[in-house]
Amino acid sequence: MTSDNGLSRAADEAHGAPPVGGYKPAHERQVTIDNRDSGDTIRLRRSVNDTIGSIIDSMYVDFRLTREQDDRLQCRGNGQDVFAFASLTLAQYLDQGHCPNLHWSFVGGTGGA
């Protein structure tokens, strides 16, 4: 989505546009992640300039988990894989229309040999 000046909404907000909702900095967003294995939910407030990969890393720290090859992290709204967008910034992720509500669901891999 773009504004009148041709910049994306997330870019506008990152450059000082008024905050959405009036109480949180406009350059930050809250990412909610449900751990389907444990029933825990975390809420991470992150800058729109942070990468999806850095948010994923924070998720593993907060859940006290080590990443396994068969872990799944999906958008709760459309089931889209979040890991595939690790190199994007949060602003790019949102501007491209991926999981606009930023509510993700994590399921750990089963491991094994």
Secondary structure in CASP SS format (residue, H / E / C, confidence):
PFRMAT SS
TARGET T0000
AUTHOR 0000-0000-0000
METHOD secondary structure of the structure
MODEL  1
M C 1.00
T E 1.00
S C 1.00
D C 1.00
N C 1.00
G C 1.00
L C 1.00
S E 1.00
R H 1.00
A H 1.00
A H 1.00
D H 1.00
E H 1.00
A H 1.00
H C 1.00
G C 1.00
A C 1.00
P C 1.00
P C 1.00
V C 1.00
G C 1.00
G C 1.00
Y C 1.00
K C 1.00
P C 1.00
A C 1.00
H C 1.00
E E 1.00
R E 1.00
Q E 1.00
V E 1.00
T E 1.00
I E 1.00
D E 1.00
N E 1.00
R C 1.00
D C 1.00
S C 1.00
G C 1.00
D C 1.00
T E 1.00
I E 1.00
R E 1.00
L E 1.00
R E 1.00
R E 1.00
S E 1.00
V C 1.00
N C 1.00
D C 1.00
T E 1.00
I H 1.00
G H 1.00
S H 1.00
I H 1.00
I H 1.00
D H 1.00
S H 1.00
M H 1.00
Y H 1.00
V H 1.00
D H 1.00
F H 1.00
R C 1.00
L C 1.00
T C 1.00
R C 1.00
E C 1.00
Q C 1.00
D C 1.00
D C 1.00
R E 1.00
L E 1.00
Q E 1.00
C E 1.00
R C 1.00
G C 1.00
N C 1.00
G C 1.00
Q C 1.00
D E 1.00
V C 1.00
F H 1.00
A H 1.00
F H 1.00
A C 1.00
S C 1.00
L C 1.00
T E 1.00
L H 1.00
A H 1.00
Q H 1.00
Y H 1.00
L H 1.00
D H 1.00
Q C 1.00
G C 1.00
H C 1.00
C C 1.00
P C 1.00
N C 1.00
L C 1.00
H E 1.00
W E 1.00
S E 1.00
F E 1.00
V E 1.00
G C 1.00
G C 1.00
T C 1.00
G C 1.00
G C 1.00
A C 1.00
END
